[in-house]
Amino acid sequence: MRCPIYEKCKLFLRYNYQMTDIKYQYLVKRYCDGDLHSECKRIQWQNEKTGSASNQLLPNGILIHSGIKVI
């Protein structure tokens, strides 16, 4: 099942065709196209905080290139 915000997701729109890293592709497959979209930290951020999630925030709550878990 595809994530309900897939077409509007800033992370996907910015990085999907640029990131070839196997870990990133795994996250997209599991969260964006798979069964974990209900656990997506980007969606959780948007529901709990004001404003949209950073373009750097991965679905598992870790920031790209830093390895820091923010949510």
C-alpha positions in Angstrom: 0.0 0.0 0.0 1.4 3.4 -1.0 1.8 6.2 1.6 -1.0 8.7 1.5 1.3 11.7 1.3 3.7 10.0 -1.2 3.1 12.5 -4.1 3.5 15.5 -1.7 6.4 14.2 0.4 9.3 16.7 0.2 11.9 14.0 1.0 10.7 11.8 -1.9 10.3 14.8 -4.3 13.8 16.0 -3.6 15.8 12.8 -3.2 14.1 9.8 -4.8 15.9 9.9 -8.1 19.2 11.1 -6.7 19.7 8.6 -3.8 21.0 5.2 -4.9 22.1 4.2 -1.5 20.7 0.7 -0.7 19.6 1.8 2.8 17.6 4.7 1.3 16.0 2.4 -1.2 15.1 0.0 1.6 13.4 2.8 3.6 11.4 4.0 0.5 10.3 0.4 -0.2 9.2 -0.2 3.4 7.8 3.1 4.4 6.6 4.8 1.1 5.6 1.7 -0.9 5.2 -0.8 1.9 3.4 -1.5 5.1 5.2 0.8 7.4 3.8 4.2 6.2 1.6 4.3 9.3 4.9 4.5 11.4 6.5 7.2 9.2 8.2 9.8 11.4 7.7 12.4 8.7 3.9 12.0 9.0 4.2 11.9 12.8 6.2 15.1 12.7 3.6 16.9 10.6 0.8 15.7 12.9 2.5 16.7 16.1 4.6 19.8 15.2 3.8 23.0 13.4 5.1 23.1 9.9 6.2 20.3 7.6 9.1 18.0 8.3 12.6 18.8 7.1 13.7 17.6 3.6 16.5 15.8 5.5 14.2 13.7 7.8 14.0 10.1 6.8 10.9 8.0 7.4 12.6 6.3 10.4 13.3 9.6 12.2 17.0 9.9 11.3 18.4 13.0 9.5 20.2 12.2 6.2 24.0 12.4 6.4 24.1 12.9 10.1 22.8 9.7 11.6 21.0 11.7 14.3 17.6 10.4 15.4 15.4 13.5 15.9 12.0 11.9 16.4 
